[in-house]
Amino acid sequence: MNKSIINTFTVKDEFELINSATDYSLKRAENGWISGHFYHCELTSVFQPVFSMTQSKTIGHAAYIRSKANGEVALWPWQVFSLASKDEQLIDLDRLCRAIHALNYYFSNASKSDKLFVDVHPRLLESVKDDHGRAFENFLDLIGMKTSRVVIEIPGIVNRNWKLLRHVITNYRSRGYQIAADYNGTRSDWMVELGSLYPDIVRIEADELIRHEAIAPLMDTLQSFGASLLVKDIETSRQLAAAIRAGANYLQGNLLSEPVHTVSMIDLLPVSETDIG
């Protein structure tokens, strides 16, 4: 490619090329942040850091959708998804949200080795019978982002349907995505069964971690099939202490950093149970 072309090629040009190659309705604000539209809602991303205990720094970000209607009234994500009453609408909306997240992450200053954590709507998993993640993989190919950098967060409600859980994890894994499954403490055999699918990460809410009576067996089981433990929704010092005591691999929550409209690399200040009481 001509060097002068390389020098004059800008992020805006790249976004326009990507936007023209998709069916999504996307726009780029003056500050560079990308948004899309669904009905009368403007959708964009916020990102919450995921910290590694061993590396003491950010290793990825969890993406969440934020929206406004009529330019001023904010809607919760569940309110936006409730507008998609038909399966076809839900599939389009869910894919739009992930495209927005991927673009904002791609054009941010995130490290190329960092992970993008994205969830999928449980209705989508039931509506799409096969090839879960194929459409998103095609979009990632378009922007030059590998599926191995994406962690698909399987919603906890899917734990109730073991056949569906197995099916979607197998589908996503076959395309190179990493998998994060939610811990299910209601079934004693859940961890053994999940081990046969080898998820990369098991997530547990900080409150549930505190209520968990035998964390050592849980950690032993995770280690036996090479999975990491992510403690999410850490809001208090007590919850952080419990995560440290449990030997969690990854930490996430508002106590450490709230979701924001930027992507930044943050070092995790050295903490111990004695530091936080």
TIZA-992075 format. One record per residue (C-alpha): residue in one letter; x, y, z. Coordinates in steps of 0.2 Angstrom, whole numbers, padded with zeros to 4 digits, always signed. Example, Ala and Ser with C-alpha at 12.3 -4.5 7.8 and 13.67 -1.06 7.14 Angstrom:
# residues 2
A+0062-0022+0039S+0068-0005+0036
***
This chain:
# residues 277
M+0000+0000+0000N+0006+0018-0004K+0014+0026+0011S+0005+0042+0008I-0012+0032+0009I-0006+0024+0025N-0002+0041+0033T-0019+0049+0027F-0030+0034+0032T-0039+0039+0049V-0049+0031+0062K-0064+0040+0054D-0060+0033+0037E-0059+0015+0044F-0075+0017+0054E-0084+0023+0038L-0077+0007+0028I-0083-0004+0042N-0100+0004+0043S-0103+0003+0025A-0099-0016+0025T-0113-0020+0038D-0132-0019+0040Y-0131-0010+0056S-0136+0009+0059L-0120+0015+0067K-0113+0033+0070R-0097+0040+0077A-0098+0055+0089E-0085+0069+0089N-0077+0061+0104G-0075+0045+0094W-0088+0035+0104I-0099+0024+0093S-0117+0021+0095G-0132+0013+0086H-0151+0015+0086F-0165+0003+0089Y-0182+0010+0088H-0181+0027+0096C-0166+0022+0107E-0148+0027+0105L-0137+0013+0111T-0119+0014+0116S-0106+0005+0127V-0099+0007+0145F-0085-0004+0150Q-0080-0011+0168P-0062-0017+0171V-0059-0035+0175F-0044-0037+0186S-0031-0051+0188M-0026-0055+0205T-0009-0063+0200Q-0005-0049+0187S-0012-0035+0198K-0019-0026+0183T-0033-0025+0171I-0034-0040+0159G-0050-0036+0150H-0067-0026+0151A-0085-0032+0153A-0096-0022+0141Y-0113-0016+0145I-0126-0007+0134R-0133+0010+0139S-0147+0019+0131K-0157+0035+0129A-0174+0038+0122N-0178+0056+0114G-0160+0061+0118E-0163+0062+0137V-0173+0048+0146A-0161+0034+0150L-0168+0016+0149W-0162+0001+0157P-0155-0013+0146W-0170-0024+0150Q-0182-0011+0145V-0173-0009+0128F-0173-0028+0125S-0192-0029+0130L-0195-0018+0115A-0189-0033+0104S-0205-0044+0106K-0201-0055+0091D-0187-0067+0090E-0180-0059+0074Q-0180-0042+0082L-0171-0049+0097I-0157-0057+0086D-0154-0040+0077L-0154-0030+0093D-0142-0042+0102R-0130-0043+0087L-0131-0024+0086C-0126-0022+0104R-0111-0034+0102A-0106-0024+0086I-0106-0008+0096H-0096-0015+0110A-0083-0023+0098L-0081-0007+0088N-0079+0004+0104Y-0066-0008+0111Y-0057-0009+0094F-0055+0010+0093S-0051+0012+0111N-0033+0011+0119A-0036-0007+0125S-0021-0018+0124K-0022-0030+0110S-0020-0045+0122D-0035-0039+0133K-0051-0048+0133L-0068-0041+0129F-0082-0049+0140V-0099-0049+0132D-0115-0057+0137V-0129-0064+0126H-0148-0063+0129P-0155-0080+0135R-0169-0078+0122L-0156-0077+0108L-0148-0093+0114E-0165-0102+0111S-0170-0093+0095V-0153-0097+0086K-0154-0115+0084D-0136-0118+0078D-0120-0108+0073H-0120-0098+0089G-0107-0084+0087R-0106-0086+0068A-0113-0068+0064F-0102-0060+0078E-0087-0070+0071N-0090-0062+0054F-0091-0045+0061L-0075-0048+0071D-0066-0054+0055L-0071-0037+0047I-0062-0027+0060G-0048-0039+0062M-0052-0044+0080K-0049-0063+0085T-0063-0072+0093S-0050-0078+0106R-0050-0061+0113V-0069-0062+0116V-0076-0070+0132I-0094-0075+0129E-0104-0074+0146I-0117-0087+0146P-0132-0080+0157G-0135-0090+0173I-0153-0094+0168V-0147-0106+0155N-0140-0117+0169R-0158-0123+0171N-0157-0131+0153W-0142-0142+0153K-0145-0148+0135L-0145-0130+0129L-0130-0125+0140R-0120-0139+0132H-0126-0135+0115V-0121-0116+0116I-0105-0119+0124T-0100-0131+0111N-0105-0119+0097Y-0096-0104+0104R-0080-0114+0108S-0079-0122+0091R-0077-0104+0084G-0063-0100+0096Y-0072-0089+0109Q-0068-0091+0127I-0082-0096+0138A-0088-0089+0155A-0102-0099+0164D-0111-0093+0180Y-0109-0104+0195N-0125-0114+0200G-0125-0118+0218T-0142-0126+0218R-0136-0143+0210S-0123-0153+0219D-0117-0161+0203W-0117-0145+0192M-0098-0143+0194V-0094-0160+0189E-0106-0159+0173L-0099-0142+0169G-0081-0149+0170S-0085-0160+0155L-0088-0144+0144Y-0072-0135+0150P-0077-0117+0152D-0063-0105+0153I-0070-0095+0167V-0084-0098+0181R-0092-0082+0188I-0099-0081+0205E-0108-0066+0213A-0098-0059+0228D-0113-0061+0239E-0115-0079+0234L-0097-0082+0237I-0099-0076+0255R-0114-0088+0257H-0104-0103+0250E-0099-0114+0264A-0086-0124+0255I-0076-0114+0244A-0060-0125+0244P-0069-0139+0235L-0076-0127+0222M-0058-0121+0219D-0051-0138+0218T-0064-0143+0205L-0061-0127+0194Q-0042-0131+0195S-0045-0149+0190F-0052-0144+0173G-0042-0128+0171A-0055-0115+0174S-0053-0098+0183L-0064-0090+0196L-0071-0073+0193V-0079-0065+0207K-0091-0051+0201D-0102-0038+0208I-0090-0033+0222E-0097-0018+0231T-0090-0019+0249S-0073-0022+0257R-0081-0038+0265Q-0085-0045+0248L-0067-0040+0242A-0059-0049+0257A-0070-0065+0253A-0064-0065+0235I-0046-0063+0241R-0048-0077+0254A-0056-0088+0241G-0041-0086+0229A-0051-0079+0215N-0042-0077+0199Y-0052-0062+0193L-0061-0048+0202Q-0075-0036+0195G-0086-0024+0204N-0090-0006+0207L-0079-0006+0223L-0064-0007+0211S-0071+0003+0196E-0088+0007+0190P-0093+0005+0172V-0088+0020+0161H-0088+0027+0144T-0069+0024+0142V-0057+0010+0141S-0042+0012+0152M-0029+0000+0159I-0029+0001+0178D-0016-0007+0190L-0025-0016+0204L-0017-0008+0220P-0010-0022+0231V-0023-0027+0243S-0024-0041+0257E-0037-0046+0270T-0028-0036+0283D-0028-0020+0272I-0047-0021+0271G-0051-0027+0288
***
